[in-house]
Amino acid sequence: RLGELVEVARSLVKRYVKLVVVSGGKGEVLVVKKREVIILTPPSIKTLNPVGAGDALVAGFAVGLLRGTGLEEMASLGVAAGAASVEKGREEALSLERIEELAKKVRYRRYSPRVS
């Protein structure tokens, strides 16, 4: 299944966009650029409210983009922002300090397809 997701994302990158991010909720996040594919695993945290996690993920990516960071740091900020958002209740604001703390705990690996 992962290989299929990567191929679909790569086809989008070839034709339409520079970057594709696929998030599956609590699980790993797939980031695909023209010549790079990374898979990120969020840190373990207690989930209070998952509403808005995807929006927070996008905001974290935007912060990394505006800072001019590399792909790994940009993606880690996005994943960390999503994680930080689910720790909070509906009315609580996110803290950039907490996001940066969680970003250090995000794990990533480069995708390499298995040859059968």
Secondary structure in CASP SS format (residue, H / E / C, confidence):
PFRMAT SS
TARGET T0000
AUTHOR 0000-0000-0000
METHOD secondary structure of the structure
MODEL  1
R C 1.00
L H 1.00
G H 1.00
E H 1.00
L H 1.00
V H 1.00
E H 1.00
V H 1.00
A H 1.00
R H 1.00
S H 1.00
L H 1.00
V H 1.00
K H 1.00
R H 1.00
Y C 1.00
V C 1.00
K C 1.00
L C 1.00
V E 1.00
V E 1.00
V E 1.00
S E 1.00
G C 1.00
G C 1.00
K C 1.00
G C 1.00
E C 1.00
V E 1.00
L E 1.00
V E 1.00
V E 1.00
K C 1.00
K C 1.00
R C 1.00
E C 1.00
V E 1.00
I E 1.00
I E 1.00
L E 1.00
T E 1.00
P C 1.00
P C 1.00
S C 1.00
I C 1.00
K C 1.00
T C 1.00
L C 1.00
N C 1.00
P C 1.00
V C 1.00
G C 1.00
A H 1.00
G H 1.00
D H 1.00
A H 1.00
L H 1.00
V H 1.00
A H 1.00
G H 1.00
F H 1.00
A H 1.00
V H 1.00
G H 1.00
L H 1.00
L H 1.00
R H 1.00
G C 1.00
T C 1.00
G C 1.00
L H 1.00
E H 1.00
E H 1.00
M H 1.00
A H 1.00
S H 1.00
L H 1.00
G H 1.00
V H 1.00
A H 1.00
A H 1.00
G H 1.00
A H 1.00
A H 1.00
S H 1.00
V H 1.00
E C 1.00
K C 1.00
G C 1.00
R C 1.00
E C 1.00
E C 1.00
A C 1.00
L C 1.00
S C 1.00
L H 1.00
E H 1.00
R H 1.00
I H 1.00
E H 1.00
E H 1.00
L H 1.00
A H 1.00
K C 1.00
K C 1.00
V C 1.00
R E 1.00
Y E 1.00
R E 1.00
R E 1.00
Y C 1.00
S C 1.00
P C 1.00
R C 1.00
V C 1.00
S C 1.00
END
